[in-house]
């Protein structure tokens, strides 16, 4: 039986594989359109315009490839069109992100940057939507009880007057609230439908919405499900739980998920091979089904002897993206490299391969330290060549995560330390009352003088969009997160921070959200060893008054 074809405009912007996987999962075939003159746009019956990253770059590319008039003709024909993220933003007049670039002007409104005085920017996480129409079913299967995944710094921020004006123009709207600001989450008018969030990364709720659009069932019956309304968070986002998999090859050459204490991942017996806790693709799917809000793969060996295009992590991502419809992050080896054949490959090219394989974000560790050191030494001058800068410029800051591995360095007098110190509740070995968090690199093997506070501030200025905050002192301890470290870094930056290292039971997740303003919390060993599931953590948090995403089908 021939499958119905869905056409997707491909401007080589971000992760299209996950959208392709979602559409194919729903029983359709996908064909990409890279140029409007190849004839495929003329014959398309269902069209999707996805995009991530910089508004100006995307719109310029859209014009350069000659898509503007053919897309307007497509819309005039009455055939269904769906925009996603920057695909939605393209319909606006202008964006503060690129003020000299004009959008298509189909929606008479402008995009502005979120105010970061009361929240982290970009918005990264799971938010709900509110409809402004009498019958919410006109917005396909956009159940107001569902949570959808948002990742953006710029939005169509609206007042009640703006909403009324746009409704008079014939638009049906869904809005969301982030902090104190209301913005456009989705729009519908005639054959046009577009979302600011990523339905292909929004679990079952997102799959249901894509299916409803492809079937053109605007009046799909909404399935109401239990919500976790026990808490109204300051941002409106749920408490984000991330499952992390440390991946490397063992002595037999098999790719395994492993975990150790202070980065020692070898068994103490049985020949000392790498500790094997499971296969990465299977474990990622397991955590997705348990309700993980994101899955992170940390490649802790970089597979130095493998050509970049054949790197084992690429296949891991391709396979994981077929069954995990939540954001995927990959770290390790995202840097300028020299292939075994001597060819030079830039960090941007490496990141592009990972995005094409199914990653939504890349995590940069050791190279972030060297970039920050050079940035600080230069007096704050950007080179424009660091992996942070090149990748964020091409794909947006939300695509770049900085993985920080600090450890405590006790000092007797903060006046004698040039780095930001804290007065700690955990005295040092000689009774010291102060410490700063000293940065390490290369998996904790190399110690730098630089402080984590200064590192994170420098990386934010270079273009990082999120901080994965590890803690060598807590790694493998199962004793809970380091609240003092987390609070210091949250006070240093305006971008989201993920707490990592130390989680050993569900109570630790509850504690970190109640004792800090952290944006997300990550777990690893406790999940890998089967001591707790992601669902058990979320159920515990829900029972203790914390707002979590409870997706259908959680196991």
C-alpha positions, 0 to 999 in steps of 0.5 A: 500500500502506497503511503501518503507523502508529506513534504517538508521544506529543508533549509538545513536549519537544525534537527529535521530528522526528529520531525521526519521520524515523527511523521513516519511513525504516524504512517506517512512518507516524507519528502524534503524540498530544498529548492522550490524550482524542483517541482515538488512544491507544486505537487505537495498536498501537505507541507511543513515549514520547520526552523530553528536558530536565528530568525534573520539567517532563516528568512534570508535563506528562505528568500535566497532559495526563492521560496517566498512567492511559491509558498504564497502561491501554495497558501493561496491554493488552500492546501494545508501548511504547518509552521514550526518554531522559526517556521511560525516566526517567519509569518510575522512582520519583524523580529528584534533578533534581526531588525533589518530582516522582514518576515512574510507579514502574514501575521501583523505582529512583531517578535521581541526578546523575552524579559530575563528579569524574572526568568531564564532566557531562552525559554527551555521546557514544557509549557501549557497553552490557553486557547482564545477561541470558544471551541479549542478543538478548532486548534486541532488536538491542542489539549489545554491540559497537555504540555508542549516543548518550547525552546526560544528566546524571541516570541510574539508577546501579546496584550489583550488588545493585540489578541483582539486585533489578531482575532479580527484579522481572522486568526485563531490563537493559542497563547502561553505564559512564560514568567509574566509575559504572554506570547503566541504559542500557535495560530490557525487561519484557513489552511495555515497552522503554526506552533512556536513549540516543537510538537515532534519533541513533545511526546505523545501530545505532540504526536497527536497534534501532528497526526490531527494536522495531517488528517486535517481533523480540526475538530478532533475530540480532546482527551482530557487527562490527569494534570499535576496542578499542585504548583504554579511555578514562577515561570509556568514551566514544569519541573524538568527531569533529564536522564543522562547516559554516559556512553563509551566503548568497552575493551571488546569494542561494544558501545555501553552505558556506564557510570562510576565514581569521580569518572572512574568507570572501570570495574574493580574486579573481572579484569577491570573492563568498563562497567556495562549498565546497558545499551544506549539506544534501548536505555534511552527509549526506556527513559522516554517511556518512563516520562523523561523530559529530555535524554542526554548522551555524553560520549566520554571517549570521543572515539578518537580513532574513528572518522567523524562521519562514522562516529558511533554516536551518530548511529546512536542518535539516529536510532534513538530519535526514531523512538524518543520524541523528546529533546536529545542532547549529545556531548563529547567531541564537539570541537575542531578535529583532525580526522585519521586521514588528516582532513580538518573538520570544524566544530560547526561541521561536527555539530551539524552531523549530530543535528542531522542525526537527531540531536537537538542540542550539543554539549561542549565541555573542555573546549568551553574552558579554553574558550572562556580562558581566552575570552577573559584574558583578552578583556572580553573580546570575541574571536568568532571562531570558538565552537560556542560562537560558530554553532550558536550563530548557525543554530541559535544559542538554545542549541549550545549547552556548556558542560561544567565540571567544578570542584570546591577549592577552599580559601581562608580569606576571599580577599586573597582569591580573585575568583567569586567565593561563597561563605559555605556551610560545609567547612574545609579540612582546616576549618575554612569558611570560604570556597570557590568552585574550581573548573576542571576539564578532560573528564576531571583529569585537568584542573584549571585556576578559573572559577565556575562562576567566571566560566559560566558568565564568559560562556553566556557572553560567547553564545551558550544557551544553557549550563549543564552544571556537574559537581566532581565532589558529588559525582557518584555520591548519591548524597544529593545535589550541591545547593551552594554551587547551583545557587551561585551559578544561577546568580551568575547567568540568565540562561537556564541551568541544569543541576547534575551530580549526586542524585540518589533518590526521588527526594533529592530531586524534590530538594533541589527544586525547593532549595534552589531556582534551578531550571532542570535536574539530571539523574543517571546512576540511580536510573541505570541501576534500576533503583528508581524509574523516572516515573517514580521520581515524577510521582514522588515530586507530584505527591510533594507539591511540585509541577511535573509533566505526566504524559500518557503512556508513562511506564 
